[in-house]
Amino acid sequence: DDGLYLERASILVGASAGGGSSADLADLACGASLEEEGGRCPARDVVELCHQAARAGHLIVDQEDSFAGGTDVLVEDDDEKAVGEAVDSMTASLLASARAGREERRRGARRFGEHAAPDAEEEEASSPYVTREELVEWQRRTLPDLFRCSVSSFVRMILLPPGVSDLRPVRFPTFRSSAEVASGPASSRPRPGEVLPLTSPALGRNHRGGTRGDGPCLPTTVMNPAVFALASVSSSRFGGGWYRIFSGEEDGWTFLALERAIVGYGGPTLLIIRAADDETGAAATFGAYTATKWERRRDFYGTPDCFLYQLAPELRVCRPLPRVGTRGGHYMYLHSDTNVASCNPARRDDLPRGLGFGGTLSSPRLFVDAGLETVEASHQDSTYEFGHLVPPPPDDPYAPRSRRTHRIESLEVYAVGDAATVIVPGFEERGMRRDVADATLRNARTVDRAAFLGDLREGGGKNFA
């Protein structure tokens, strides 16, 4: 009831400046269901509560900032389809985690000769409920910042407003164009409180409905479900700026355009892919995050500050595994024709051309081919945790052939992090690298032209042999 909820909320607020423990937050999120359902709560109800709390907090912060600037806010309606898909994805993740935990406990019990009735096992496998412990374990492993981004932030905002408390509520960013921060004429950049309009196949649009034209416009007031999900994975990584630096639809479906966008950028990036299986028609949204800047290499490189993920149809995060001797450490890979002198066939190699993560050079865990047409993904390797990135074949999800090739429908790369301290310096580094590359190319062309004219004056020379 309301009294119990407020009691738990007050305990949570007074627990610690860090937002309370996961167990306290789980009790608050589950509410009276724990008592009514014998210590269990509906998985979907918990996920919906977290999303609604995050949405409410997001709107409160948005309204406060608008009032402070002297403007009125026309709140938009949520994209109900996108919200439903996000809630379904997170609910599926929670239930899958609970089922895996129950199966592990059953295997342990069988070792001691204990066996559950088949009917009980079947009922558990299809149950839409989770226990408090299962919720806490899922949140700890998959979405460590879920409660902080939603229930904790909202309760603190209501009971300890910004004017009373120094704690700032979590605000979910709007994705933006890199033209807003990258080098370029200042006249083309939006004024404070505006954005350059973008539409993303995976994230939707960043501006309010009804806006027309290519000029600056008002940002959307809707909390993006995908941003919420990834901020729940890590609010420090994804709670700051999101600036799109590449889109296949906008920048062209060439690997050269992708390389030019990401190589040299000096900050963390988020790869978002939407792809479909031509055989089954199953679609998925997935990708990778890495804090290491992209470089052209002939082998894997990077640091453990990275992970693979699936956003839909089931939320999943595959973090890096500890290195054991020579096993593991294959975090990221980028190789193409620009890595070698294309005019010298003798220097060409047989290495795969494209962008990859994990696995081996001959069989990466996740690999985008240099044509940007297909993406291959498998469910395990020695660098990242076990888990499917795309829907597995229904007959045998863990067979070796579950390495699937999907047709890419959209591919985007976002620069993520704090705009002032991470993203702007990252674009400055990319700009300096481009200047050096352009100067080198101009010098090479000057030398080639001079050599050509010298040979021509001498009557042909080697260029005319």
Disulfide bonds with the S-S distance in Angstrom:
none
